[in-house]
């Protein structure tokens, strides 16, 4: 079977399964199977594929039909131009989170604390972009920390990244120029409405702590001010409806210069503040 024929057949199968973007997904899966860049597939439209590769590809399509995300099938996700290993123990780094990176890189700082690092995508990206910076990154999941460790070595920043098994600030000492977190912010009500792709394949603890979705912010902001250096900055990703509620928590915690930042879709995505 030729590349173009296989793409057409697999796109039809994915469409039949109710996949929202069968063309994109089929191309991503086949490119990975053939160890090619997606944009190079068109150059091979009339090329024949081995039976071994075809069998592997159809297994991938079958997984996608079961609503397993493409990134979880491939085992990696691109973020800020770099590929990060992901698995069932970590949340996929989303494009919206790149807003955090933009804001952090606009600051001058020497050290950073990330709370709930997951795959390590945020901390590792900042370290890769800023070779003079060091970072402490925590997570409550030891499995997530193993993934972050793998990613840090992949991108050559492991010597500047300290990974700690810690619940928020429990094992944190010292102060930091920057504190960043993309915490679980989905409410119990919202979690019940999430797609099967998210509920089945992303760790629940990375998405929600239950209740109103604000518990993580309460935990972080109860101690963040005392952990920031003078004139230090804090950046927290938020759900697009949470700006007012989280902003109120910032004010209650004594922060100043509180700002709401929008993502590329013009939705509220990050709240930042500065220690006096």
C-alpha positions in Angstrom: 0.0 0.0 0.0 1.2 3.5 -0.8 1.5 6.4 1.6 -1.4 8.3 0.0 -3.7 5.3 0.0 -3.0 4.6 3.7 -3.6 8.2 4.6 -7.0 8.2 2.8 -8.0 4.9 4.4 -6.9 5.9 7.9 -8.6 9.3 7.7 -11.8 7.6 6.8 -11.5 5.2 9.8 -10.8 8.0 12.2 -13.7 10.1 10.8 -15.9 7.0 11.3 -14.8 6.8 14.9 -15.8 10.5 15.5 -12.3 11.9 15.7 -12.6 15.7 15.2 -9.5 16.2 13.0 -8.8 12.9 11.3 -6.6 14.4 8.6 -4.2 16.0 11.1 -4.1 12.9 13.4 -3.5 10.4 10.6 -0.6 12.5 9.2 1.0 12.8 12.7 0.7 9.1 13.4 2.0 8.0 10.0 4.9 10.5 10.0 6.0 9.1 13.4 5.6 5.5 12.2 7.8 6.3 9.2 10.2 8.4 11.2 9.5 11.5 9.1 8.6 15.1 9.6 4.9 15.5 8.9 5.6 18.1 6.2 7.6 15.5 4.3 4.8 13.0 3.9 3.6 14.6 0.6 6.9 13.8 -0.9 6.3 10.1 -0.5 2.6 9.9 -1.6 3.4 7.2 -4.2 5.9 5.3 -2.1 5.1 1.9 -0.8 5.1 1.0 2.9 6.3 -2.2 4.4 3.7 -4.6 6.0 5.4 -4.2 9.3 5.0 -0.4 9.2 1.4 -0.7 8.0 0.6 -3.0 10.9 2.2 -0.7 13.4 0.3 2.3 12.0 -3.1 0.6 12.2 -2.4 -0.3 15.8 -1.8 3.4 16.4 -5.0 4.3 14.6 -6.9 1.8 16.7 -5.6 3.5 19.9 -6.7 6.9 18.5 -10.2 5.5 17.9 -10.3 4.6 21.6 -9.8 8.3 22.3 -6.2 8.0 23.3 -4.6 11.4 22.5 -2.1 11.5 19.7 0.6 12.7 22.0 0.1 9.8 24.4 0.3 7.4 21.5 3.5 9.0 20.3 4.9 9.4 23.8 6.0 13.0 23.3 4.5 16.5 22.9 6.1 19.5 21.4 6.4 22.6 23.6 8.2 25.9 22.8 10.0 24.1 19.9 11.2 21.2 21.9 9.9 17.6 22.3 9.0 16.4 25.8 8.4 12.8 26.8 4.9 12.4 28.2 3.0 9.4 29.6 0.0 8.6 31.7 1.7 10.1 34.8 1.9 13.7 33.5 -0.3 16.3 31.9 0.4 17.1 28.3 2.0 20.5 28.0 -0.6 22.7 26.2 0.1 25.6 23.8 -1.8 27.9 26.1 0.9 27.4 28.8 3.5 29.0 26.5 2.0 32.3 27.7 3.7 31.5 31.0 7.1 31.1 29.3 6.8 34.4 27.5 6.1 36.3 30.7 8.9 34.6 32.7 11.5 35.2 30.0 10.6 38.9 30.1 12.0 39.0 33.7 15.5 39.3 34.9 16.2 36.6 37.5 18.7 34.1 38.7 16.6 31.3 40.4 13.1 29.9 40.0 10.7 27.6 41.8 8.1 25.6 39.9 5.3 24.0 41.9 3.8 20.9 40.3 6.3 20.4 37.5 4.8 17.3 35.9 6.8 16.6 32.7 9.1 19.5 33.5 8.2 21.3 30.3 8.0 24.8 32.0 11.1 24.6 34.1 13.2 22.9 31.4 12.1 25.4 28.7 13.1 28.3 30.9 16.5 26.7 31.8 17.1 26.0 28.1 16.4 29.5 27.2 18.3 31.1 30.2 21.6 29.3 30.7 22.4 31.4 33.8 19.3 30.4 35.7 18.8 27.6 38.2 15.5 26.0 39.2 13.9 23.9 41.9 10.9 22.0 40.7 8.5 20.0 42.9 5.8 17.4 42.3 3.7 15.2 44.6 4.1 12.4 42.1 7.4 10.4 42.0 6.4 9.1 38.6 6.1 12.6 37.3 9.5 13.5 38.7 11.0 10.6 36.9 9.6 11.9 33.6 10.8 15.4 34.4 14.3 14.0 35.1 14.3 12.2 31.7 13.3 15.4 30.0 15.9 17.5 31.8 18.7 15.1 30.6 17.2 15.1 27.1 17.6 18.9 26.9 20.9 19.1 28.8 19.7 21.2 31.8 19.8 18.5 34.6 22.8 20.1 36.3 20.7 23.3 36.9 17.4 21.6 37.9 16.8 20.2 41.4 13.7 18.0 41.5 11.9 17.5 44.8 9.2 15.1 45.9 7.1 17.7 47.7 3.5 18.8 48.2 3.6 22.5 47.3 6.0 24.2 49.7 6.4 21.3 52.2 10.1 20.7 51.5 11.1 24.1 50.2 13.6 26.4 51.9 15.1 29.7 50.9 13.7 32.3 48.6 13.2 32.6 44.8 13.2 35.4 42.2 10.4 33.7 40.3 7.7 31.3 41.4 5.6 29.6 38.7 2.9 27.0 38.6 0.2 25.6 36.3 -1.8 24.0 39.1 -4.9 21.8 38.9 -7.7 24.4 38.5 -10.7 22.5 37.2 -13.7 22.4 39.5 -15.6 19.1 40.3 -18.5 20.3 38.1 -16.2 21.0 35.2 -14.3 17.8 35.5 -17.5 15.8 35.1 -17.9 17.4 31.7 -14.4 16.8 30.3 -13.9 14.6 27.3 -12.9 10.9 27.5 -9.5 11.8 26.0 -8.7 13.9 29.1 -10.4 11.9 31.8 -9.0 8.5 30.7 -5.4 9.6 29.8 -4.4 12.6 31.9 -3.8 12.2 35.7 -6.7 13.5 37.6 -4.5 15.1 40.3 -3.0 17.3 37.6 -6.4 18.6 36.6 -8.5 19.0 39.7 -8.4 18.9 43.5 -12.2 18.9 43.6 -14.4 21.6 44.9 -14.5 25.0 43.2 -11.1 24.6 41.4 -9.4 27.3 43.6 -7.9 25.1 46.3 -4.5 24.9 44.7 -4.3 28.7 44.5 -5.2 29.0 48.2 -2.4 26.6 49.1 0.2 28.4 46.9 -0.7 31.9 47.8 -0.8 31.2 51.5 3.0 30.9 51.5 4.2 32.3 48.2 4.9 35.8 49.4 7.3 34.7 52.1 9.1 32.5 49.6 9.7 35.3 47.1 12.8 37.4 47.0 12.4 41.2 47.2 10.9 42.4 44.0 10.3 38.7 43.0 7.6 37.7 40.6 4.9 35.0 40.7 3.1 33.6 37.7 0.1 31.3 37.9 -1.8 29.8 35.0 -5.6 30.0 35.5 -8.8 28.8 33.9 -10.2 31.5 31.5 -13.1 32.2 33.9 -11.1 32.4 37.1 -9.4 35.8 36.8 -11.6 37.6 39.3 -11.6 34.8 41.9 -7.9 34.2 41.7 -7.1 37.9 41.6 -9.1 38.3 44.9 -6.9 35.5 46.4 -3.8 37.4 45.4 -5.0 40.6 47.0 -6.0 38.7 50.2 -2.4 37.3 50.3 -0.9 40.8 50.2 0.4 40.9 46.7 0.8 44.1 44.6 1.0 44.9 40.9 -1.5 42.1 40.1 -2.0 41.6 36.4 -4.1 39.3 34.2 -2.5 38.2 30.9 -4.3 36.7 27.9 -3.3 33.8 25.8 -3.1 33.7 22.0 -6.9 33.1 21.9 -7.5 36.3 23.9 -8.6 34.4 26.9 -7.5 35.1 30.5 -4.7 32.6 31.1 -2.1 33.9 33.6 -2.1 36.1 36.7 1.2 37.6 37.7 2.1 39.7 40.8 5.2 41.2 42.4 6.6 41.1 45.9 7.4 44.4 47.4 
